[in-house]
Amino acid sequence: MHTSLETLLAPELTHDLVRRMELLPQLLRRQEEEAITDLVNLPADWLHERCSAFLGNQDLDSVLAARQWSRQDLDLHLARPEALRRFALQRFGPGLDELFLSAGGGHDQIVYSLLRVRDAAVAQELWIRLEEGETTFAEAASAYSEGPEAARKGVIGPIAMGQLQPPQLADLLRSLQPGALHPPSQLGEWFVLLRLEQLTPARFDETMQEFLLNQELNRFLEDRVQRRLAEETLEALHYDQHQ
């Protein structure tokens, strides 16, 4: 039996599917993103260039028909990433340097070796063997570490300092010079041995600025989605086209 597309997309059917598949947060976020895109009026020549690059040698009507899009749908698809970037730059750009500094080195990239066991005596014995050169960290971690890092010979990273858990782990690693081994320390249920492999200080360069802009935009959109789910009243979106 043939079922029309209109029947498949009937509100009562799609509502239940959205609910069961837990898609509402994603749909609300997309609504917010498209609302921002509507605010940011990108130049016509910019859209024309992006459209030409998107189509390549393909025919416009054929591409639209294959995707069941209108020309407005295509323009929205092309404009959304750039519109979000410009919106984020205007809203969050002026405070990015302060945001970077407030992280206190949390964006520094670190590579370290970890060995963790639940027995303090085992940790102490392994530390002595490492200090005396009886084994390598990779060998000890592979043989004795009780965490998933054992499969990687104890090596973790690169990872941002701010992502390390628990926070005391970052303090222990910052006390080390590259190649240095930290004596056994207790972190929660574990007794850990640590060795700093590499620490790369973060720079406030173009890549970092783009990362921070995306981070702040994601936080902004997630907050609006959660508040909409809670049926709270939101402030209107704003973008100054002439700024």
ZIFENDA-V653269 format. One record per residue. N is the residue number from 0. RES is the residue in three letters. SS is DSSP state (helix for helix, strand for strand, loop for the rest). PSI is psi in radians with two decimals (NA if undefined). OMEGA is omega as a letter, one per 20 degrees, with the letter a starting at -180 (none if undefined). Layout:
BEGIN
{{N & RES & SS & PSI & OMEGA} {N & RES & SS & PSI & OMEGA}}
END
This chain:
BEGIN
{{0 & MET & loop & 2.28 & a} {1 & HIS & loop & 2.31 & r} {2 & THR & loop & 2.21 & a} {3 & SER & loop & 2.74 & r} {4 & LEU & helix & -0.64 & r} {5 & GLU & helix & -0.68 & r} {6 & THR & helix & -0.73 & a} {7 & LEU & helix & -0.56 & a} {8 & LEU & loop & 0.31 & r} {9 & ALA & loop & 2.43 & a} {10 & PRO & helix & -0.71 & a} {11 & GLU & helix & -0.52 & r} {12 & LEU & helix & -0.80 & a} {13 & THR & helix & -0.61 & r} {14 & HIS & helix & -0.79 & a} {15 & ASP & helix & -0.69 & r} {16 & LEU & helix & -0.78 & r} {17 & VAL & helix & -0.75 & a} {18 & ARG & helix & -0.82 & a} {19 & ARG & helix & -0.60 & a} {20 & MET & loop & 0.04 & r} {21 & GLU & loop & 0.79 & a} {22 & LEU & loop & -0.10 & a} {23 & LEU & helix & -0.77 & r} {24 & PRO & helix & -0.69 & r} {25 & GLN & helix & -0.72 & a} {26 & LEU & helix & -0.71 & r} {27 & LEU & helix & -0.69 & r} {28 & ARG & helix & -0.76 & r} {29 & ARG & helix & -0.66 & r} {30 & GLN & helix & -0.77 & r} {31 & GLU & helix & -0.74 & a} {32 & GLU & helix & -0.71 & a} {33 & GLU & helix & -0.55 & r} {34 & ALA & helix & -0.69 & r} {35 & ILE & helix & -0.74 & r} {36 & THR & helix & -0.67 & r} {37 & ASP & helix & -0.53 & a} {38 & LEU & helix & -0.61 & a} {39 & VAL & loop & 1.76 & a} {40 & ASN & loop & 1.64 & a} {41 & LEU & loop & 2.57 & a} {42 & PRO & loop & 2.55 & a} {43 & ALA & helix & -0.67 & a} {44 & ASP & helix & -0.56 & r} {45 & TRP & helix & -0.83 & r} {46 & LEU & helix & -0.66 & r} {47 & HIS & helix & -0.75 & r} {48 & GLU & helix & -0.77 & a} {49 & ARG & helix & -0.65 & r} {50 & CYS & helix & -0.76 & r} {51 & SER & helix & -0.74 & r} {52 & ALA & helix & -0.65 & a} {53 & PHE & helix & -0.73 & a} {54 & LEU & helix & -0.66 & a} {55 & GLY & loop & -2.14 & r} {56 & ASN & loop & 0.11 & a} {57 & GLN & loop & 2.67 & r} {58 & ASP & loop & 2.36 & a} {59 & LEU & helix & -0.87 & a} {60 & ASP & helix & -0.64 & r} {61 & SER & helix & -0.71 & r} {62 & VAL & helix & -0.76 & r} {63 & LEU & helix & -0.72 & a} {64 & ALA & helix & -0.71 & a} {65 & ALA & helix & -0.58 & a} {66 & ARG & helix & -0.07 & a} {67 & GLN & loop & 0.77 & r} {68 & TRP & loop & 2.72 & r} {69 & SER & loop & 2.99 & r} {70 & ARG & helix & -0.56 & r} {71 & GLN & helix & -0.62 & r} {72 & ASP & helix & -0.73 & r} {73 & LEU & helix & -0.79 & r} {74 & ASP & helix & -0.68 & r} {75 & LEU & helix & -0.74 & r} {76 & HIS & helix & -0.75 & a} {77 & LEU & helix & -0.63 & a} {78 & ALA & helix & -0.47 & a} {79 & ARG & helix & -0.88 & a} {80 & PRO & helix & -0.76 & a} {81 & GLU & helix & -0.66 & r} {82 & ALA & helix & -0.73 & r} {83 & LEU & helix & -0.68 & r} {84 & ARG & helix & -0.80 & a} {85 & ARG & helix & -0.67 & r} {86 & PHE & helix & -0.82 & r} {87 & ALA & helix & -0.70 & a} {88 & LEU & helix & -0.71 & r} {89 & GLN & helix & -0.70 & a} {90 & ARG & helix & -0.70 & a} {91 & PHE & helix & -0.27 & a} {92 & GLY & helix & -0.79 & a} {93 & PRO & helix & -0.41 & a} {94 & GLY & helix & 0.21 & a} {95 & LEU & helix & -0.68 & a} {96 & ASP & helix & -0.72 & r} {97 & GLU & helix & -0.66 & r} {98 & LEU & helix & -0.72 & r} {99 & PHE & helix & -0.80 & a} {100 & LEU & helix & -0.61 & a} {101 & SER & helix & -0.31 & r} {102 & ALA & loop & -0.27 & r} {103 & GLY & loop & 0.74 & a} {104 & GLY & loop & 0.13 & a} {105 & GLY & loop & -0.29 & r} {106 & HIS & loop & -0.06 & r} {107 & ASP & loop & 2.46 & r} {108 & GLN & strand & 2.34 & a} {109 & ILE & strand & 2.50 & r} {110 & VAL & strand & 2.25 & a} {111 & TYR & strand & 2.86 & r} {112 & SER & strand & 2.43 & a} {113 & LEU & strand & 2.37 & r} {114 & LEU & strand & 2.16 & a} {115 & ARG & strand & 2.41 & r} {116 & VAL & strand & 2.89 & a} {117 & ARG & loop & -0.16 & a} {118 & ASP & loop & 2.07 & a} {119 & ALA & helix & -0.64 & a} {120 & ALA & helix & -0.67 & r} {121 & VAL & helix & -0.75 & r} {122 & ALA & helix & -0.75 & r} {123 & GLN & helix & -0.75 & r} {124 & GLU & helix & -0.73 & r} {125 & LEU & helix & -0.67 & r} {126 & TRP & helix & -0.77 & r} {127 & ILE & helix & -0.76 & a} {128 & ARG & helix & -0.64 & r} {129 & LEU & helix & -0.75 & a} {130 & GLU & helix & -0.62 & a} {131 & GLU & loop & 0.01 & r} {132 & GLY & loop & 0.32 & a} {133 & GLU & loop & -0.33 & r} {134 & THR & loop & 2.87 & r} {135 & THR & loop & 2.83 & r} {136 & PHE & helix & -0.73 & a} {137 & ALA & helix & -0.75 & r} {138 & GLU & helix & -0.77 & a} {139 & ALA & helix & -0.76 & a} {140 & ALA & helix & -0.75 & r} {141 & SER & helix & -0.66 & a} {142 & ALA & helix & -0.56 & a} {143 & TYR & helix & -0.40 & a} {144 & SER & loop & 2.40 & a} {145 & GLU & loop & 0.18 & r} {146 & GLY & loop & 3.05 & a} {147 & PRO & helix & -0.31 & r} {148 & GLU & helix & -0.29 & r} {149 & ALA & helix & -0.61 & a} {150 & ALA & helix & -0.31 & r} {151 & ARG & helix & 0.37 & a} {152 & LYS & loop & 0.51 & r} {153 & GLY & loop & -0.17 & a} {154 & VAL & strand & 2.31 & r} {155 & ILE & strand & 2.37 & r} {156 & GLY & strand & 3.14 & j} {157 & PRO & strand & 2.53 & a} {158 & ILE & strand & 2.59 & r} {159 & ALA & strand & 2.42 & r} {160 & MET & helix & -0.67 & a} {161 & GLY & helix & -0.23 & a} {162 & GLN & helix & -0.08 & a} {163 & LEU & loop & 2.36 & r} {164 & GLN & loop & 2.40 & i} {165 & PRO & loop & 2.90 & a} {166 & PRO & helix & -0.51 & r} {167 & GLN & helix & -0.42 & r} {168 & LEU & helix & -0.72 & r} {169 & ALA & helix & -0.69 & r} {170 & ASP & helix & -0.74 & r} {171 & LEU & helix & -0.75 & a} {172 & LEU & helix & -0.62 & r} {173 & ARG & helix & -0.33 & r} {174 & SER & loop & -0.10 & a} {175 & LEU & loop & 2.67 & r} {176 & GLN & loop & 2.68 & r} {177 & PRO & loop & 2.27 & a} {178 & GLY & loop & -0.19 & a} {179 & ALA & loop & 2.57 & a} {180 & LEU & strand & 2.33 & r} {181 & HIS & strand & 2.40 & r} {182 & PRO & strand & 2.86 & a} {183 & PRO & strand & 2.35 & r} {184 & SER & strand & 2.57 & r} {185 & GLN & strand & 2.19 & r} {186 & LEU & strand & 1.78 & a} {187 & GLY & loop & -2.22 & a} {188 & GLU & loop & -0.12 & a} {189 & TRP & strand & 2.63 & r} {190 & PHE & strand & 2.10 & a} {191 & VAL & strand & 2.56 & r} {192 & LEU & strand & 2.37 & a} {193 & LEU & strand & 2.52 & r} {194 & ARG & strand & 2.25 & r} {195 & LEU & strand & 2.17 & r} {196 & GLU & strand & -0.85 & a} {197 & GLN & strand & 2.43 & r} {198 & LEU & strand & 2.08 & a} {199 & THR & strand & 1.89 & r} {200 & PRO & loop & 2.41 & r} {201 & ALA & loop & 2.58 & r} {202 & ARG & loop & 2.54 & r} {203 & PHE & loop & 1.13 & a} {204 & ASP & loop & -3.00 & a} {205 & GLU & helix & -0.69 & r} {206 & THR & helix & -0.75 & r} {207 & MET & helix & -0.71 & r} {208 & GLN & helix & -0.72 & r} {209 & GLU & helix & -0.71 & r} {210 & PHE & helix & -0.81 & a} {211 & LEU & helix & -0.68 & r} {212 & LEU & helix & -0.80 & r} {213 & ASN & helix & -0.66 & r} {214 & GLN & helix & -0.81 & a} {215 & GLU & helix & -0.66 & r} {216 & LEU & helix & -0.75 & r} {217 & ASN & helix & -0.72 & r} {218 & ARG & helix & -0.75 & a} {219 & PHE & helix & -0.83 & a} {220 & LEU & helix & -0.71 & r} {221 & GLU & helix & -0.68 & r} {222 & ASP & helix & -0.75 & r} {223 & ARG & helix & -0.67 & r} {224 & VAL & helix & -0.82 & a} {225 & GLN & helix & -0.65 & r} {226 & ARG & helix & -0.59 & r} {227 & ARG & helix & -0.68 & r} {228 & LEU & helix & -0.57 & r} {229 & ALA & loop & 0.07 & r} {230 & GLU & loop & 0.65 & r} {231 & GLU & loop & 2.75 & r} {232 & THR & loop & 2.28 & a} {233 & LEU & loop & 2.61 & r} {234 & GLU & loop & 2.65 & a} {235 & ALA & loop & 2.52 & r} {236 & LEU & loop & 2.57 & a} {237 & HIS & loop & 2.41 & r} {238 & TYR & loop & 2.22 & r} {239 & ASP & loop & 1.88 & a} {240 & GLN & loop & -0.38 & a} {241 & HIS & loop & -0.01 & a} {242 & GLN & loop & NA & none}}
END
